[in-house]
Amino acid sequence: MRLSTQVIDCAFGAPAASVGVLLRRLAEADWHEVAHGSTGADGRLSGWHGRPLRSGTYQLEFDLDGYYSALGTIPLYPRVIVEFRVSDPTVDLHLPLLVTPNSFYVYRGN
C-alpha cells in the first residue's frame, strides 16, 4: 500500500512546501512513529521511508506552526492530527489537507 498526502494553503491558493509530517501507528494502546518527512515544492509527500503499511489505525501529524512561522503568521491550529484506518493494505491511500491560518479540511483523494 502506498500512502501519500498533499498540503494546499487555500489562503494563498498554492501548495504548502516544507510542512513537516509525522506518521504514527497505534499498537497496544500507544502511538509509534512509522516515518516522517516534509512536503516538497508541490505540497506533496509520498516518499515514506520504512515498511509498507499494514491494517491498523494511523495518524498523520502536520506541523502548521513550523510552516506558518516561516510566513510570519501564527496559526490557530499549531498542528493537525488526522487519524485514519487502513482496512485493506492493498489499496493506495491519498489524504490531501487544505489549510489556512484559521482552518483545515482533509478528505480521501485519488
SULCOR-V134752 format. One record per residue. N is the residue number from 1. SS is DSSP state (H for helix, E for strand, - for the rest). D_FIRST is the distance of its C-alpha to the first C-alpha in whole Angstrom. Layout:
n=N ss=SS d_first=D_FIRST
n=N ss=SS d_first=D_FIRST
This chain:
n=1 ss=- d_first=0
n=2 ss=- d_first=4
n=3 ss=E d_first=7
n=4 ss=E d_first=10
n=5 ss=E d_first=13
n=6 ss=E d_first=17
n=7 ss=E d_first=20
n=8 ss=E d_first=23
n=9 ss=E d_first=27
n=10 ss=- d_first=29
n=11 ss=- d_first=32
n=12 ss=- d_first=32
n=13 ss=- d_first=30
n=14 ss=E d_first=28
n=15 ss=E d_first=24
n=16 ss=- d_first=24
n=17 ss=- d_first=24
n=18 ss=- d_first=24
n=19 ss=- d_first=23
n=20 ss=E d_first=22
n=21 ss=E d_first=18
n=22 ss=E d_first=17
n=23 ss=E d_first=14
n=24 ss=E d_first=15
n=25 ss=E d_first=15
n=26 ss=E d_first=17
n=27 ss=E d_first=19
n=28 ss=- d_first=22
n=29 ss=- d_first=23
n=30 ss=E d_first=23
n=31 ss=E d_first=20
n=32 ss=E d_first=19
n=33 ss=E d_first=17
n=34 ss=E d_first=14
n=35 ss=E d_first=14
n=36 ss=E d_first=17
n=37 ss=E d_first=18
n=38 ss=E d_first=20
n=39 ss=- d_first=19
n=40 ss=- d_first=21
n=41 ss=- d_first=24
n=42 ss=- d_first=22
n=43 ss=- d_first=21
n=44 ss=E d_first=17
n=45 ss=E d_first=15
n=46 ss=- d_first=11
n=47 ss=- d_first=12
n=48 ss=- d_first=11
n=49 ss=- d_first=13
n=50 ss=- d_first=12
n=51 ss=- d_first=10
n=52 ss=- d_first=6
n=53 ss=- d_first=6
n=54 ss=- d_first=8
n=55 ss=- d_first=10
n=56 ss=E d_first=12
n=57 ss=E d_first=14
n=58 ss=E d_first=13
n=59 ss=E d_first=16
n=60 ss=E d_first=16
n=61 ss=E d_first=19
n=62 ss=E d_first=21
n=63 ss=E d_first=24
n=64 ss=H d_first=26
n=65 ss=H d_first=30
n=66 ss=H d_first=29
n=67 ss=H d_first=28
n=68 ss=H d_first=31
n=69 ss=H d_first=33
n=70 ss=- d_first=33
n=71 ss=- d_first=34
n=72 ss=- d_first=37
n=73 ss=- d_first=36
n=74 ss=- d_first=35
n=75 ss=- d_first=33
n=76 ss=- d_first=33
n=77 ss=- d_first=30
n=78 ss=- d_first=29
n=79 ss=E d_first=26
n=80 ss=E d_first=23
n=81 ss=E d_first=21
n=82 ss=E d_first=18
n=83 ss=E d_first=17
n=84 ss=E d_first=14
n=85 ss=E d_first=13
n=86 ss=E d_first=9
n=87 ss=- d_first=11
n=88 ss=- d_first=8
n=89 ss=- d_first=5
n=90 ss=- d_first=5
n=91 ss=- d_first=6
n=92 ss=- d_first=5
n=93 ss=E d_first=7
n=94 ss=E d_first=11
n=95 ss=E d_first=13
n=96 ss=E d_first=17
n=97 ss=E d_first=20
n=98 ss=E d_first=23
n=99 ss=E d_first=26
n=100 ss=E d_first=30
n=101 ss=- d_first=32
n=102 ss=- d_first=32
n=103 ss=E d_first=29
n=104 ss=E d_first=26
n=105 ss=E d_first=23
n=106 ss=E d_first=20
n=107 ss=E d_first=18
n=108 ss=E d_first=15
n=109 ss=E d_first=15
n=110 ss=- d_first=13
